[in-house]
């Protein structure tokens, strides 16, 4: 029964949409709170009834999660806006309550026993969820382009499905994609067709969203798979090598930042000014490290120069240095940036920088430890799904649906799913 409730939650959450300005994240936020606490109470009551509470041991991963919760709570109360940090911002709703709900999902999954039948059910939920979400997005695309139904909401002319943002939609689907292979072919031959259909629908939907970070995620997953297949390397070694390459590249970027610090800057294009961006580039951040995608024709409608991630990260890092221990509290990125540094942006567009800004280097340490521990312990399918989450999260803000699935996956990381 408990497994059925959890999997029902996973299936329903990404589909929730209401009306009004906050039509996408708010209903998911409310459903997450109610479902997580209900599942937590139900799980505790079950263990109490079976007299299992006294024998319950707190494993290493649970200790890391508890530590991360405590540090975030302290950082939120010591931050710029405690109320905003606890309840979450009006737009994202990703304060401490959301973090606590995600942690409860982790504890529910981590403390439960899963047999082959329940794992198969989890795979089926992922399969049908990915298929259903993809079909909704494809149907919306059809209505807009062939039936001229322009009442379908879009984001910069990109399809959003039930997520309100194309990157959220594509990011969630790429997390689900590895999970559909929990449904083994030998279990039932008809699921082979469903897996092929779902994979095709997911890839098509991702293409329709034009989410570049998701393209990278799929490419990295394929690269890891073939490197592992051809050379027999284990995933931790592949990830370690990739991390070393990324660190070297980042060192070159920061070298550029200081070498070209006094570069003369031109004004931003007029369209950028209309979007509320600074009239000229901050002189401490050279164009040398800013990718000029504004002039690339396909992206004229979707991105301006001042939206570039590197600029946001540079400003965020400079701000984090001022309060390195506990940061500024969750959901306070915009408030923490000094006035005039950058245009309006309420998120660092990088999960690790966001963790640092929210809870300082202490919080970042435990967040990184949780992810590292889970990646080491997890089976291949969960590894792939978590890697997808990380790649998307390094470039984009996350939706509540992605965050919720992340904590469920962390809970499954110590389970044998074969």
Secondary structure as UniProt FT lines:
FT   HELIX           2..13
FT   TURN            14..15
FT   TURN            21..22
FT   HELIX           25..49
FT   TURN            50..51
FT   TURN            54..55
FT   HELIX           60..78
FT   HELIX           82..87
FT   TURN            90..92
FT   HELIX           96..110
FT   HELIX           116..146
FT   TURN            150..151
FT   STRAND          154..155
FT   TURN            156..157
FT   STRAND          158..159
FT   TURN            161..164
FT   HELIX           166..177
FT   HELIX           178..182
FT   TURN            185..187
FT   HELIX           190..209
FT   HELIX           212..231
FT   HELIX           235..259
FT   TURN            260..262
FT   HELIX           270..274
FT   TURN            275..276
FT   TURN            283..284
FT   HELIX           287..289
FT   TURN            294..295
FT   HELIX           297..299
FT   TURN            300..302
FT   HELIX           305..307
FT   HELIX           309..320
FT   HELIX           321..323
FT   TURN            324..328
FT   TURN            330..331
FT   HELIX           333..336
FT   TURN            339..340
FT   HELIX           351..377
FT   HELIX           380..395
FT   HELIX           400..412
FT   TURN            413..414
//
